[in-house]
Amino acid sequence: MKSKAAAFLFKITLFVLPVLIFFEVIFRLGFYPIMTTSTTYDMKMRQVRNQHIRNVKLLAIGSSVGLYGLNSSIIAHNLNSSYYNFASWGLQMADISDMLKDYADEYNPQYVMICSSFADFTMPKNESYNNYLNVNSHIRNNFPEVFYFKKYYSIHQIIRRKFKTYPVLLDEWGGSCVPTNAKGKNKVQFVLHNVFPTKYTGMNYNYLDTLSDFLQSGHIKLIFIQAPIRKDCAGTTAQQQVITTYFNQCKSIVEAHGGTYLNYYDNHVFADSLFIDQYHLKSAGSVVLTNEIVRDLKGIVK
């Protein structure tokens, strides 16, 4: 009986081992597993793992507005705090809420800075992030190959992602700047959300509320950064009313839970020339914004 069981296990090993070796080889060759539908997020989590990021006193997060709008060097060299930017393309407040409830335990932040704009309140949550977040942090940090088997993606999909997606260049703090070509033109084209509010806006406000409560209960200071918006987003009275209502709603939610709300919507400081589009800043714009933020954070981050 024992010999039959041993023979069975031997055959299983002979079958499984080549599969495991194959996936380990393609991992070493840079054909990484697809963890979520976001290539930017997957790439950032690989960098976090490779840099062995652990305790982050000041943790920044947001969508592409936060990824490109925060100048890492200015923050890192002016605030006496460990810092990392976890922002990624397309994150909604619902996604940010789920992530921070995980990151609070893993990275032990004392301060969380959400750099946000109204586009972060326009879409449903991306359920694919749970494919990453629901895996034990020790396993995902030490055995990332598990994601080849966590959810099925074909070899073709893995290869296509490596060669067809546009790479985002991250600095050592997780930030980035919008790449330009030789003529100074921006290489990135963003998908803009011109309709606001949407049917998902209320849901995202609710997630901001539950997140704010969660951070307060964990004695983590929330700093909500309202990123600047180009002037033509509020060119009419109706548009201005919508934007003002959005500002007031975020401010009310954040401050109700002891957070700090900082609004940098100022067309005199942030001229249209500093924007790529309605709410994404050029590199020069991110320098202006970050200097403004650092000036205010010096009285908050101890």
C-alpha positions in Angstrom: 0.0 0.0 0.0 2.8 2.3 1.0 4.6 1.6 -2.3 1.6 2.4 -4.3 1.2 5.8 -2.5 4.9 6.5 -3.0 4.6 5.7 -6.7 1.5 7.9 -7.0 3.3 10.8 -5.3 6.4 10.3 -7.6 4.2 10.4 -10.7 2.5 13.6 -9.5 5.9 15.2 -8.8 7.1 14.3 -12.3 4.0 15.9 -13.7 4.0 19.1 -11.5 7.8 19.8 -11.4 8.2 20.7 -15.1 5.3 23.1 -14.8 6.8 24.8 -11.7 10.2 25.0 -13.4 8.7 26.5 -16.5 7.0 29.3 -14.6 10.1 30.0 -12.5 12.1 30.3 -15.7 9.7 32.8 -17.3 9.5 34.7 -14.0 13.3 35.1 -14.0 13.1 36.2 -17.7 10.8 39.1 -16.7 7.5 37.6 -17.9 5.8 38.4 -14.6 2.4 37.0 -13.5 -0.6 39.2 -14.0 -1.9 40.1 -10.5 -4.5 42.7 -11.4 -5.9 44.3 -14.5 -3.6 47.3 -13.9 -0.1 47.1 -15.3 1.0 50.2 -13.3 -0.2 48.7 -10.0 1.4 45.3 -10.7 4.7 47.0 -11.6 4.6 49.2 -8.5 4.0 46.2 -6.2 7.0 44.5 -7.8 9.1 47.5 -7.0 7.8 47.6 -3.4 8.7 44.0 -3.0 12.2 44.4 -4.6 13.0 47.4 -2.5 11.8 45.6 0.7 9.6 48.5 1.6 8.4 47.9 5.2 7.6 50.8 7.6 6.5 54.0 5.8 5.8 56.9 8.1 4.2 59.0 5.4 2.3 56.9 2.9 0.9 58.6 -0.2 -1.7 57.1 -2.5 -4.1 58.1 -5.2 -4.7 57.7 -8.9 -2.5 59.1 -11.8 -3.1 62.5 -10.3 -1.1 61.5 -7.2 1.4 59.4 -9.2 2.4 62.3 -11.4 1.4 65.3 -9.2 3.7 64.6 -6.2 7.4 65.2 -6.7 9.1 62.5 -4.6 12.5 64.2 -4.2 11.0 67.4 -2.8 8.9 65.4 -0.2 11.7 63.0 0.8 14.3 65.8 1.2 12.1 68.3 3.1 10.2 66.1 5.5 12.0 64.1 8.1 9.9 60.9 7.4 10.2 57.7 5.5 8.0 58.1 2.4 6.6 56.1 -0.4 4.0 56.8 -3.1 1.6 53.9 -3.7 -0.5 55.9 -6.3 -1.5 54.1 -9.5 -3.4 54.8 -12.7 -7.2 54.7 -12.4 -7.6 54.1 -8.7 -11.0 55.0 -7.4 -11.7 55.9 -3.8 -13.3 52.5 -3.3 -10.0 50.9 -4.4 -7.9 53.2 -2.3 -10.0 52.3 0.7 -9.5 48.6 0.3 -5.8 49.0 -0.2 -5.2 51.2 2.8 -7.0 48.8 5.1 -4.4 46.3 4.0 -1.4 48.7 3.9 -2.1 50.0 7.4 -1.0 46.6 8.9 1.8 45.9 6.4 3.5 49.3 6.3 2.6 50.9 9.7 2.1 54.5 8.4 1.5 57.3 10.9 0.3 59.6 8.1 -1.7 58.8 5.0 -1.8 61.4 2.2 -4.4 60.9 -0.5 -3.7 63.2 -3.5 -7.1 63.2 -5.3 -9.3 64.8 -7.9 -12.9 64.3 -8.9 -12.0 61.6 -11.4 -11.4 59.3 -8.4 -15.1 59.4 -7.6 -16.5 58.5 -11.0 -16.1 54.7 -11.5 -16.9 51.4 -9.8 -14.3 49.6 -7.7 -11.9 47.3 -9.6 -12.4 43.9 -8.1 -9.2 42.5 -9.6 -7.2 44.2 -6.9 -8.6 41.7 -4.4 -6.6 39.0 -6.4 -3.5 40.7 -4.9 -4.8 42.0 -1.5 -6.4 38.8 -0.5 -3.1 36.9 -0.6 -1.1 36.8 2.7 1.5 39.6 2.6 4.3 37.1 3.5 3.4 34.9 0.5 3.0 37.8 -2.0 6.3 39.4 -0.9 8.3 36.2 -0.9 6.6 33.9 -3.4 5.1 36.1 -6.1 5.1 33.2 -8.5 1.9 32.1 -6.7 0.0 34.6 -8.9 0.6 32.4 -12.0 -1.9 30.0 -10.4 -4.1 32.4 -8.3 -6.1 33.4 -11.4 -5.7 32.0 -14.8 -4.1 34.1 -17.5 -2.7 32.6 -20.6 1.0 32.7 -21.6 -0.1 34.8 -24.5 -1.6 37.4 -22.2 1.5 37.4 -20.0 3.8 37.9 -23.0 1.5 40.5 -24.5 1.5 42.6 -21.3 5.3 42.6 -21.2 5.8 43.8 -24.8 2.6 45.8 -25.5 1.9 47.9 -22.4 3.5 51.3 -22.0 6.2 51.3 -19.2 5.9 53.8 -16.3 9.3 54.9 -15.0 9.1 55.0 -11.2 11.6 56.7 -8.9 12.9 55.1 -5.7 9.9 56.5 -3.8 7.3 55.2 -6.2 6.6 58.5 -7.9 6.9 59.4 -11.6 6.7 62.2 -14.0 4.9 62.3 -17.3 7.3 61.2 -20.0 7.8 63.4 -23.0 9.3 62.9 -26.5 12.2 64.7 -28.1 9.9 67.7 -29.0 8.6 68.0 -25.4 5.2 66.4 -26.2 3.6 64.2 -23.6 3.8 60.5 -24.5 0.9 59.6 -22.2 -2.7 60.0 -23.2 -5.1 59.8 -20.2 -8.7 58.6 -20.3 -10.6 61.7 -19.1 -13.8 61.5 -17.1 -15.7 64.5 -18.3 -19.0 63.6 -16.7 -19.2 64.4 -13.0 -20.9 63.3 -10.8 -21.7 59.8 -12.0 -23.9 57.0 -10.6 -20.7 55.8 -8.7 -19.9 59.1 -7.1 -22.0 58.5 -4.0 -20.5 55.0 -3.5 -17.0 56.5 -3.6 -17.9 59.2 -1.1 -19.1 56.3 1.2 -15.8 54.6 0.8 -14.0 57.8 1.7 -16.2 58.0 4.8 -15.5 54.4 6.0 -11.8 54.8 5.2 -11.6 58.0 7.2 -13.2 56.3 10.1 -10.9 53.3 9.8 -7.8 55.5 9.8 -9.0 57.5 12.8 -9.7 54.4 14.8 -6.2 53.2 14.1 -4.7 56.6 15.1 -3.4 57.2 11.6 -3.6 60.8 10.5 -5.4 61.3 7.1 -4.2 64.2 5.0 -6.5 64.7 2.0 -4.9 66.7 -0.8 -7.3 68.2 -3.3 -5.2 68.5 -6.4 -5.6 71.6 -8.6 -8.0 71.6 -11.5 -7.6 73.5 -14.8 -9.7 76.6 -15.0 -11.9 75.4 -17.9 -13.3 72.6 -15.6 -15.3 75.3 -13.9 -15.9 77.6 -16.8 -19.6 78.0 -16.2 -21.7 78.7 -13.1 -23.2 75.2 -13.2 -19.7 73.6 -13.4 -18.5 75.8 -10.5 -21.4 74.7 -8.4 -20.6 71.0 -9.1 -17.0 71.4 -8.2 -17.8 73.4 -5.1 -20.2 70.7 -3.9 -17.5 68.1 -4.5 -15.0 70.1 -2.5 -17.4 70.6 0.4 -18.4 66.9 0.4 -14.8 65.7 0.7 -13.9 68.3 3.2 -16.9 67.4 5.4 -16.1 63.7 5.3 -12.4 64.0 6.1 -12.7 66.6 8.9 -15.6 64.7 10.5 -13.1 61.9 11.3 -10.3 64.2 12.4 -8.4 64.3 9.1 -6.9 67.3 7.5 -8.3 68.6 4.2 -6.0 70.8 2.0 -7.4 72.3 -1.2 -5.0 73.5 -3.9 -7.6 74.6 -6.4 -6.2 78.0 -7.2 -6.1 79.2 -10.8 -3.7 82.1 -9.9 -1.1 79.7 -8.7 -1.8 76.8 -11.1 -2.0 78.4 -14.6 -3.4 76.4 -17.5 0.2 76.1 -18.8 1.1 73.8 -15.9 -1.5 71.2 -16.9 -1.5 68.3 -19.4 -5.3 68.2 -19.4 -8.1 69.1 -17.0 -6.4 67.6 -13.9 -3.0 66.1 -14.7 0.0 68.3 -14.0 3.2 68.5 -16.1 6.5 68.0 -14.3 6.8 71.8 -13.7 3.3 71.8 -12.2 4.1 68.9 -9.9 7.1 70.9 -8.5 4.8 73.9 -7.8 2.1 71.7 -6.1 4.6 69.7 -4.0 6.3 72.8 -2.7 2.9 74.1 -1.6 2.1 70.8 0.0 5.5 70.5 1.8 5.1 74.0 3.2 1.7 72.9 4.8 2.9 69.5 5.9 5.7 70.8 7.9 3.2 71.9 10.4 1.4 68.5 10.4 3.9 65.7 9.9 6.1 65.6 13.1 
